[in-house]
Amino acid sequence: MDLPNSPIRKISQCSKCGKVSLKFYNPQFNTAFKKEEWENILTEGLQALKKILGPITEDPKFFTD
């Protein structure tokens, strides 16, 4: 799932229905996701971040005592 190329201004979750609302600095991209969809986005993002940072975190010269 792709998010727009605009910084997120605010993220909030409805306590009644569980939908996650995203407010962007460009309001034309404002949207809401079901809780399951948002969890999927977070999981995909975390996997991508781990993939990007993997070579750095696994290289001992970056984390020496």
Backbone hydrogen bonds, N-H to C=O, Kabsch-Sander energy under -0.5 kcal/mol:
donor,donor_aa,acceptor,acceptor_aa,energy
6,S,4,P,-1.8
9,R,23,K,-3.1
10,K,23,K,-2.0
12,S,21,S,-2.2
14,C,19,K,-2.7
18,G,14,C,-1.4
20,V,33,F,-2.9
21,S,12,S,-3.4
21,S,19,K,-0.6
22,L,31,T,-3.2
23,K,10,K,-2.9
24,F,22,L,-0.5
25,Y,7,P,-2.2
29,F,26,N,-2.2
30,N,27,P,-1.3
31,T,22,L,-1.8
33,F,20,V,-2.8
38,W,34,K,-2.4
39,E,35,K,-2.3
40,N,36,E,-1.8
41,I,37,E,-2.1
42,L,38,W,-2.5
43,T,39,E,-2.3
44,E,40,N,-2.6
45,G,41,I,-2.4
46,L,42,L,-2.4
47,Q,43,T,-2.3
48,A,44,E,-2.3
49,L,45,G,-2.4
50,K,46,L,-2.5
51,K,47,Q,-2.1
52,I,48,A,-2.3
53,L,49,L,-2.8
54,G,50,K,-1.3
57,T,53,L,-2.8
58,E,54,G,-2.0
59,D,56,I,-0.7
62,F,59,D,-1.6
63,F,59,D,-0.6
63,F,60,P,-0.6
